[in-house]
Amino acid sequence: MEQLQHITEAVSSFLWGWPMIILLLGTHLFLTIRLRFPQRKIFTAIRLSIQKDHDSEGDVSQFGALATSLAATIGTGNIIGVATAVAFGGPGAVLWCWITGVLGISTKYAEGLLAIKYRVKTENGQMLGGPMYALERGLKMKWLGILFCVFTAIAAFGIGNTVQANSITMLVNETLGISVHITGVIIALAVALVILFGVKGIAKVCTALVPFMAVFYILGCIYILIINAPYLKESLHLIVSSAFTSRAAGGGFIGTTVMMAARFGIARGLFSNESGLGSAPIVAAAAQTRNPVRQALVSSTGTFWDTVVICALTGLVLVSSIIAYPDIDYTHGGALTKAAFSKIPMIGTTILTVGIFTFAFSTILGWSYYAEKAVEYLGGKRWIKFYRIIWIIAIYLGSVMNLTLVWNIADSMNALMAIPNLLSLLLLSGIAVKETRKYLWEGRLDENADPEDL
């Protein structure tokens, strides 16, 4: 097992070297400039996210699609993932994670647009879409769409399954003393009951769960920051300065380099908000929307809430807590998170427990849908039931796996999954510009899309 950990860590480090960092941030920056900073429309996007396009084709509402996407993205990456980035990359990783989120809004926008543009309608009226369809129909590169789905089906067991189950069972075991085996079985059964109802069932659960868990966690973080208020100025200075300068060992943090801060910050940023990963557009394609740009704007809010708000709050909580309480073990992500929240009397552990449980459980639900659509693209519906069985078994197995190994595998699969998606975004950016000009820049956002445009 130790040798396997070394191998997966080496592979993850290779995949998340400078080439991937440049490709990911380069795509974010390129799309931000070419699409004229869609971040400017974030408040319009938030308004659209709570509206319904009743007469439009689609399987779920725009908010239902967003909630499912948020359910998949707001997970342990927001809590344990940020802590892991701080532990290995130093406080500067928080800023790199945040920058990835701000720029990633443009990428998530483009992903949502192409998902609607190239989606297909099945014989029974269901909508299917995502990077695989953009690659096949937009670029005539079905082989690359197949590769994307293969990577997605595998990656789902990491980012969307075992990592989440592991986080829940470990926390429940440490806080309540319940066996990881018992918790693993309970989670597996609960997920099985939801995913049997397909995307509509998943969307209903996520629509109810996501707002509650997000508000609960944000309020908890704000409370902790109020307690740590005397250390916030120093925390912000440390986060910014450490992002661009190497830091020697001592002073409450291990020695880190700019490369380490960037690598772990960007990797956790992608793991958290999934901008550029290609997962969110799979469910965005099922949304009821008048035109591609409306759903593109709605999709972009997912990255805003996930990284620009929640990850930033988590990072500030962790760094300020390390400064406020020098006895905290900051060298291990899970221990750092638990220690930071446990310093808050009465409610700290409760906030963390409820936050991780709801975040991780909803992520398992969202990623089950992504994985199923990838499997359906590869082999049709006949394989979905078989895949669901494996998915449920993997939840239990993930509950008792080593977390370090799981994180390394998840990071590696994320990188392999992102490459074909980023390629489609870059090569089809002209289409994204054309649609954006037609509906957004020319003020036609409320118009229905022309059938020939889809």
QUITAPE-V800882 format. One record per residue. N is the residue number from 1. RES is the residue in three letters. PSI is psi as a letter, one per 30 degrees, with the letter a starting at -180 (999 if undefined). OMEGA is omega in whole degrees, 0 to 359 (NA if undefined). BURIAL is 1 if it has 24 or more other C-alpha atoms within 12 Angstrom, else 0. Layout:
n: [N	N]
res: [RES	RES]
psi: [PSI	PSI]
omega: [OMEGA	OMEGA]
burial: [BURIAL	BURIAL]
//
This chain:
n: [1	2	3	4	5	6	7	8	9	10	11	12	13	14	15	16	17	18	19	20	21	22	23	24	25	26	27	28	29	30	31	32	33	34	35	36	37	38	39	40	41	42	43	44	45	46	47	48	49	50	51	52	53	54	55	56	57	58	59	60	61	62	63	64	65	66	67	68	69	70	71	72	73	74	75	76	77	78	79	80	81	82	83	84	85	86	87	88	89	90	91	92	93	94	95	96	97	98	99	100	101	102	103	104	105	106	107	108	109	110	111	112	113	114	115	116	117	118	119	120	121	122	123	124	125	126	127	128	129	130	131	132	133	134	135	136	137	138	139	140	141	142	143	144	145	146	147	148	149	150	151	152	153	154	155	156	157	158	159	160	161	162	163	164	165	166	167	168	169	170	171	172	173	174	175	176	177	178	179	180	181	182	183	184	185	186	187	188	189	190	191	192	193	194	195	196	197	198	199	200	201	202	203	204	205	206	207	208	209	210	211	212	213	214	215	216	217	218	219	220	221	222	223	224	225	226	227	228	229	230	231	232	233	234	235	236	237	238	239	240	241	242	243	244	245	246	247	248	249	250	251	252	253	254	255	256	257	258	259	260	261	262	263	264	265	266	267	268	269	270	271	272	273	274	275	276	277	278	279	280	281	282	283	284	285	286	287	288	289	290	291	292	293	294	295	296	297	298	299	300	301	302	303	304	305	306	307	308	309	310	311	312	313	314	315	316	317	318	319	320	321	322	323	324	325	326	327	328	329	330	331	332	333	334	335	336	337	338	339	340	341	342	343	344	345	346	347	348	349	350	351	352	353	354	355	356	357	358	359	360	361	362	363	364	365	366	367	368	369	370	371	372	373	374	375	376	377	378	379	380	381	382	383	384	385	386	387	388	389	390	391	392	393	394	395	396	397	398	399	400	401	402	403	404	405	406	407	408	409	410	411	412	413	414	415	416	417	418	419	420	421	422	423	424	425	426	427	428	429	430	431	432	433	434	435	436	437	438	439	440	441	442	443	444	445	446	447	448	449	450	451	452	453	454]
res: [MET	GLU	GLN	LEU	GLN	HIS	ILE	THR	GLU	ALA	VAL	SER	SER	PHE	LEU	TRP	GLY	TRP	PRO	MET	ILE	ILE	LEU	LEU	LEU	GLY	THR	HIS	LEU	PHE	LEU	THR	ILE	ARG	LEU	ARG	PHE	PRO	GLN	ARG	LYS	ILE	PHE	THR	ALA	ILE	ARG	LEU	SER	ILE	GLN	LYS	ASP	HIS	ASP	SER	GLU	GLY	ASP	VAL	SER	GLN	PHE	GLY	ALA	LEU	ALA	THR	SER	LEU	ALA	ALA	THR	ILE	GLY	THR	GLY	ASN	ILE	ILE	GLY	VAL	ALA	THR	ALA	VAL	ALA	PHE	GLY	GLY	PRO	GLY	ALA	VAL	LEU	TRP	CYS	TRP	ILE	THR	GLY	VAL	LEU	GLY	ILE	SER	THR	LYS	TYR	ALA	GLU	GLY	LEU	LEU	ALA	ILE	LYS	TYR	ARG	VAL	LYS	THR	GLU	ASN	GLY	GLN	MET	LEU	GLY	GLY	PRO	MET	TYR	ALA	LEU	GLU	ARG	GLY	LEU	LYS	MET	LYS	TRP	LEU	GLY	ILE	LEU	PHE	CYS	VAL	PHE	THR	ALA	ILE	ALA	ALA	PHE	GLY	ILE	GLY	ASN	THR	VAL	GLN	ALA	ASN	SER	ILE	THR	MET	LEU	VAL	ASN	GLU	THR	LEU	GLY	ILE	SER	VAL	HIS	ILE	THR	GLY	VAL	ILE	ILE	ALA	LEU	ALA	VAL	ALA	LEU	VAL	ILE	LEU	PHE	GLY	VAL	LYS	GLY	ILE	ALA	LYS	VAL	CYS	THR	ALA	LEU	VAL	PRO	PHE	MET	ALA	VAL	PHE	TYR	ILE	LEU	GLY	CYS	ILE	TYR	ILE	LEU	ILE	ILE	ASN	ALA	PRO	TYR	LEU	LYS	GLU	SER	LEU	HIS	LEU	ILE	VAL	SER	SER	ALA	PHE	THR	SER	ARG	ALA	ALA	GLY	GLY	GLY	PHE	ILE	GLY	THR	THR	VAL	MET	MET	ALA	ALA	ARG	PHE	GLY	ILE	ALA	ARG	GLY	LEU	PHE	SER	ASN	GLU	SER	GLY	LEU	GLY	SER	ALA	PRO	ILE	VAL	ALA	ALA	ALA	ALA	GLN	THR	ARG	ASN	PRO	VAL	ARG	GLN	ALA	LEU	VAL	SER	SER	THR	GLY	THR	PHE	TRP	ASP	THR	VAL	VAL	ILE	CYS	ALA	LEU	THR	GLY	LEU	VAL	LEU	VAL	SER	SER	ILE	ILE	ALA	TYR	PRO	ASP	ILE	ASP	TYR	THR	HIS	GLY	GLY	ALA	LEU	THR	LYS	ALA	ALA	PHE	SER	LYS	ILE	PRO	MET	ILE	GLY	THR	THR	ILE	LEU	THR	VAL	GLY	ILE	PHE	THR	PHE	ALA	PHE	SER	THR	ILE	LEU	GLY	TRP	SER	TYR	TYR	ALA	GLU	LYS	ALA	VAL	GLU	TYR	LEU	GLY	GLY	LYS	ARG	TRP	ILE	LYS	PHE	TYR	ARG	ILE	ILE	TRP	ILE	ILE	ALA	ILE	TYR	LEU	GLY	SER	VAL	MET	ASN	LEU	THR	LEU	VAL	TRP	ASN	ILE	ALA	ASP	SER	MET	ASN	ALA	LEU	MET	ALA	ILE	PRO	ASN	LEU	LEU	SER	LEU	LEU	LEU	LEU	SER	GLY	ILE	ALA	VAL	LYS	GLU	THR	ARG	LYS	TYR	LEU	TRP	GLU	GLY	ARG	LEU	ASP	GLU	ASN	ALA	ASP	PRO	GLU	ASP	LEU]
psi: [e	e	e	e	e	e	e	e	e	e	e	e	e	e	f	h	a	e	e	e	e	e	e	e	e	e	e	e	e	e	e	e	e	e	g	h	i	f	f	f	g	e	e	e	e	e	e	e	f	g	l	k	i	e	g	l	k	l	e	l	l	e	e	e	e	e	e	e	e	e	e	f	e	j	b	f	f	f	d	e	e	e	e	e	e	e	e	f	f	l	f	f	f	e	e	e	e	e	e	e	e	e	e	f	e	e	e	e	e	e	e	e	e	f	e	e	e	g	l	l	k	l	e	g	g	l	k	k	a	a	e	e	e	e	e	e	e	e	f	h	i	e	e	e	e	e	e	e	e	e	e	e	e	e	e	e	f	d	e	g	d	e	e	e	e	e	e	e	e	e	e	e	e	e	e	f	g	k	k	f	e	e	e	e	e	e	e	e	e	e	e	e	e	e	f	f	g	a	e	e	e	e	e	e	e	e	e	e	e	e	e	e	e	e	e	e	e	e	e	e	e	e	e	e	e	e	e	g	e	f	g	e	e	e	e	e	e	e	e	e	e	f	f	g	k	k	k	l	l	l	g	f	l	l	k	l	l	e	e	e	e	e	e	e	e	e	e	f	e	e	e	e	f	g	k	f	e	g	e	e	f	e	f	e	f	f	k	j	k	e	l	e	e	e	e	e	e	e	e	f	f	e	e	e	e	e	e	e	d	e	e	e	e	e	e	e	e	e	e	e	e	e	e	e	i	f	f	k	j	g	f	k	e	e	e	e	e	e	e	e	e	f	f	j	k	e	f	e	e	e	e	e	e	e	e	e	e	e	e	e	e	e	e	e	e	e	f	e	e	e	e	e	e	e	e	e	e	e	g	l	f	f	f	e	e	e	e	e	e	e	e	e	e	e	e	e	e	f	f	g	l	k	e	e	e	e	e	e	e	e	e	e	e	e	e	e	e	e	e	e	e	e	e	e	e	e	f	g	f	e	e	e	e	e	e	e	e	e	e	e	e	g	h	h	f	f	l	k	k	k	e	f	f	999]
omega: [180	179	179	177	179	181	181	178	179	179	180	179	179	182	181	174	182	180	180	179	180	180	183	180	178	177	178	183	180	181	177	181	185	179	176	174	178	174	180	185	186	180	172	180	179	178	180	185	181	176	180	173	190	186	183	178	179	183	182	179	177	179	177	177	179	181	178	178	179	178	180	184	178	182	182	176	179	184	180	182	178	178	178	178	179	182	184	183	181	182	179	179	180	180	179	176	181	178	177	180	181	179	182	176	180	180	178	175	182	179	180	179	182	178	178	182	187	180	180	180	182	181	179	174	179	180	178	180	182	182	181	178	175	178	182	188	181	184	182	181	183	181	179	175	177	178	179	181	177	179	180	181	178	182	182	180	177	185	187	185	187	179	182	180	179	181	180	186	179	181	179	179	183	184	184	178	180	182	179	180	179	180	179	179	180	180	181	180	180	178	180	181	183	188	177	182	175	187	181	177	178	182	180	179	182	179	179	188	188	180	180	186	180	180	180	182	180	178	177	178	179	178	179	180	176	178	182	185	181	184	185	180	178	180	180	179	181	179	182	183	182	181	186	178	177	184	179	179	180	177	177	180	176	178	181	176	178	180	179	180	181	184	183	178	181	179	179	176	178	179	184	187	175	175	183	181	178	182	184	180	179	178	177	181	181	186	173	184	183	182	184	185	179	179	177	178	179	180	183	180	179	179	179	182	187	187	184	180	190	180	178	178	179	180	178	178	184	183	180	179	178	179	182	183	184	181	181	175	185	184	180	188	182	180	179	181	181	182	181	182	181	178	179	184	171	192	186	181	179	178	182	182	180	181	181	181	182	179	185	181	180	178	178	179	182	182	175	178	178	183	181	180	176	178	179	178	183	187	180	185	186	182	187	181	178	180	179	179	179	180	182	177	181	178	179	180	179	181	184	181	176	187	180	179	181	180	181	179	180	179	181	181	177	181	181	179	184	188	179	179	179	177	180	179	181	184	180	181	177	177	179	179	181	180	179	178	185	188	185	184	179	174	181	187	183	181	174	181	174	181	182	178	184	NA]
burial: [0	0	0	0	0	0	0	1	0	0	1	1	1	0	1	1	1	0	0	1	1	0	1	1	1	1	1	1	1	1	1	1	0	1	1	0	1	1	1	0	1	1	0	1	1	1	0	1	1	1	0	1	1	0	0	1	1	1	1	1	1	1	1	1	1	1	1	1	1	1	1	1	1	1	1	1	1	1	1	1	1	1	1	1	1	1	1	1	1	1	1	1	1	1	1	1	1	1	1	1	1	1	1	1	1	1	1	1	1	1	1	1	1	1	1	1	1	1	1	1	0	0	0	0	0	0	1	1	1	1	1	1	1	1	1	1	1	1	1	0	0	0	0	1	1	1	1	1	1	1	1	1	1	1	1	1	1	1	1	1	1	1	1	1	1	1	1	1	1	1	1	1	0	0	0	0	0	0	0	1	1	0	1	1	1	1	1	1	0	0	1	1	0	1	1	0	0	1	1	1	1	1	1	1	1	1	1	0	1	1	1	0	1	1	0	1	1	1	0	1	1	1	0	1	1	0	0	1	0	0	1	1	0	0	1	1	0	1	1	1	1	1	1	1	0	1	1	0	0	0	0	1	1	1	1	1	1	1	1	1	1	1	1	1	1	1	1	1	1	1	1	1	1	1	1	1	1	1	1	1	1	1	1	1	1	1	1	1	1	1	1	1	1	1	1	1	1	1	1	1	1	1	1	1	1	1	1	1	1	1	1	1	1	1	1	1	1	1	1	1	1	1	1	1	0	0	0	1	1	1	1	1	1	1	1	1	1	1	1	1	1	1	1	1	0	0	0	1	1	1	1	1	1	1	1	1	1	1	1	1	1	1	1	1	1	1	1	1	1	1	1	1	1	1	1	1	1	1	0	0	0	0	0	1	1	0	1	1	0	1	1	1	1	1	1	1	1	1	1	1	1	0	1	1	1	1	1	1	1	1	1	1	1	1	1	1	1	1	1	1	1	1	1	1	1	1	1	1	1	0	1	1	1	0	1	1	0	1	1	1	0	0	0	0	1	0	0	1	1	0	0	0	0	1]
//
